[in-house]
Amino acid sequence: MKKSTKAIHTPFSRRDAWDALQIPVYNSMAYEFDDAAYMSDVFAGKVIVPDYSRVLNPTVMHFEERVINLTGAREVSAFNSGMAAISAMLMSVASAGKNIVSSKHMFGNTYLLVTRTLERFGVEPRLVDLCNVSEVERAVDADTCCVFLESVTNPQTEVADTRELAKITKKWGIPLIADTTIIPFTEFDGRKIGLDFQVVSSTKYISGGATSLGGLIIDYGNFPTISERIKKEMVFNLGGYMTPQAAYMQVLGLETLDVRYKRQAQTAKEIAEFLESLPEVMSVGYIGLDSHPNHNLAKELYGDTAGAMVTFDLVDAESCYGFINRLKLIHRATNLFDNRSLAIHPYSTIFVTLSDEERREMDVRPTTVRLSIGLEDVEDLKADLKQAIDSKK
Ligand SMILES: *Cc1c(COP(=O)(O)O)cnc(C)c1O
């Protein structure tokens, strides 16, 4: 079966009492057992059925099964946000005295998780240029617990070669972990490009209409000790497991992901080309453009589509503010891959609490606007962008 069929036709692990066609929201936090011995087997992990919804819930399990079916992963764990999945992932590999080799080009909260929160627990952040393989080789040592990257960095749109990084992590016997939120996992094979784990904010493409927060760890099963820690320690002890309501909405999102995503990626490409043609636009960041320095690499790794995040630079921050204020159709909002298009000035919002120097080092520029392209008609979007950029009217 092709993925768009699998997204809809993943069987339930048990027949529903009323043969419901869609997975019901099992809004029950506890489950009853017939006898004490069976109950003990469940608590001992010998039988995998729900006992308490902080650790296992039928609706969430079904969402996880659909993602397994779509990715070919060994295990999938759903959390109540992308950050809950990322923190559970990194806490499963890190411990005091270890280091995480990653980049300064990272989602704001992941950057703060690594450089502030985990650092406080004795984990050293080693932030290097992941596009420079010899620099990565020099950074990794016997205390490195993982190499962590983002598939397409936000907002820099940088792509590192995971196949090269995987050669290094394999040599050291450590996992290569990628946050692949920017291109959905239905578009590429994480295992083929060398990943051991993917983490995803399912708040984005999967929820689609910004209906629910969610996060996923997609685990290819190469590190059984880490898999065990995710399913047991992290889900049980941190309490970040997905809620049944969110899982229900994200199951619905998965069913339409393919059509929504293809349309959004196509529109984003047209928007990126349109922006490139405007004299007021200094540069456009979109991996789907031939002019993007990582265009070919991105295609090899992540396939023919290039996501629905487009960044562009205007001459100064004031022009960015003016542009954002004049938008009539595109919403001034954070979030990515909503059904409606969104615009934000990352420098003064997502990264505002960081110093000028830190933002410079992260290549978060005051001149950059980030767009998330939705499902509107491309001509309506172009018209709004054009009128908002034509400032000297
Ligand atoms: C949004 C996002 C996150 C965080 O996800 P939440 O669901 O908001 O917690 C992490 N990484 C990337 C690349 C994101 O875009």
The ligand as a MOL file (V3000), in Angstrom:
LIG
                    3D

  0  0  0     0  0            999 V3000
M  V30 BEGIN CTAB
M  V30 COUNTS 15 15 0 0 0
M  V30 BEGIN ATOM
M  V30 1 C 7.5150 23.9850 16.5300 0
M  V30 2 C 8.7930 23.2740 16.5040 0
M  V30 3 C 9.2470 22.5920 17.6330 0
M  V30 4 C 8.4820 22.5790 18.9470 0
M  V30 5 O 7.2630 21.9340 18.8310 0
M  V30 6 P 6.0340 22.2170 19.8210 0
M  V30 7 O 4.9980 21.2710 19.3490 0
M  V30 8 O 5.6690 23.6650 19.6640 0
M  V30 9 O 6.5070 21.9430 21.2110 0
M  V30 10 C 10.4490 21.9260 17.5470 0
M  V30 11 N 11.1850 21.9290 16.4140 0
M  V30 12 C 10.7740 22.5800 15.3170 0
M  V30 13 C 11.6280 22.5400 14.0900 0
M  V30 14 C 9.5780 23.2720 15.3110 0
M  V30 15 O 9.1840 23.9250 14.2180 0
M  V30 END ATOM
M  V30 BEGIN BOND
M  V30 1 1 1 2
M  V30 2 1 2 3
M  V30 3 2 2 14
M  V30 4 1 3 4
M  V30 5 2 3 10
M  V30 6 1 4 5
M  V30 7 1 5 6
M  V30 8 2 6 7
M  V30 9 1 6 8
M  V30 10 1 6 9
M  V30 11 1 10 11
M  V30 12 2 11 12
M  V30 13 1 12 13
M  V30 14 1 12 14
M  V30 15 1 14 15
M  V30 END BOND
M  V30 END CTAB
M  END
